[in-house]
Amino acid sequence: MSRTIMLIPTGTSVGLTSVSLGVIRAMERKGVRLSVFKPIAQPRSGGDAPDQTTTIVRASSSTTTAAEPLKMNHVESLLSSNQKDVLMEE
């Protein structure tokens, strides 16, 4: 049976990446297959730099897949042009 676990931060700089890595490691040790999805990449200086969390997850696990998050400026552009339907499909 498939299950979804969502880790949601209560604010900025609360250690969500560290907690996520701990949960991933614990689940992998139990033999659980999992995928990670971060819907929107955290904006970073450097423009097109890859999302840090996704990069760390990919580097630390050979069995966990991590989808590429959407760039914040792309999401903002779609929302400001009233293209919520396009955003939801991506």
N, C-alpha and C positions, 0 to 999 in steps of 0.2 A: 504494500500500500504506500502510495506516495504521500509525503507530508511537506508542508511549507513552514519554515521557521523564518520569521522576519526579525532582524535586529535593527532597531530604530533609535537613533541618538536623541538624547534629551536636550542637547545643546551642542555648541561647537567645542572642539578640543576635549571631548570626554573620553577618548580612547576607544572609539568604535572599531577601528582597524585592528587594534591589539586584541580586543574581545573577539572579533570575528575570526582572527587567526587561531585563537585558542579553541573556539568552538569547532572550527574546521579540523584542527589537529585531533581533538577528542573524538570527533565523529569518524575520522579516517582510521583511528586506532581501533574503533569498534567494527570496522569493516563496512561502514555506511558509504554508499556512493552519493556524491552530492555535486551540485553546481552552484555557482555564486553569481548573483545578478545585482549590480548596482545601477539603478536606472539612469542617473545623471552624474556625470563626472564632476568632481569638485574642481572649480576653477583654480588654476595655478599660474604663477608668473612664468612666462616662457611660452605663452600662447598654446601651441599644439602639443605640448608635453603630454605623454600618456598619463592616464589616471594612476595616481600613486597606489591606491588600495588594490586595484586590479593587477597592477604590475607586481606588487608584493605577493598576492595570492598565487599568481602564475609561477613566480620564482620559487615559492616555498612548497608547492605541491605538484607532484607529477600526475596525480589521479583526479584532482578537482578541476573542473572546467570553469572558466570565468568569462562571461559575455562582455563585450566591449560596451561601456556606458556611452550615452549620448552626451555631446558637448553642450555645456550650459548655453552658449550663445545660439546654438542651433535650436534648442528648446525654446528660448526666449523669442527667437524670430518666428517660429511656428505659432506660438501663443499670441504674439502681438498681431499676426496677420490672420487671426481667427481660424487657424488650421489645426484645431484640436484633434479632428478625426485622423489627419495625417500623422500627428504625433503619437496617437494611441496605436497606430498600425506599426510604427517603427519600434 
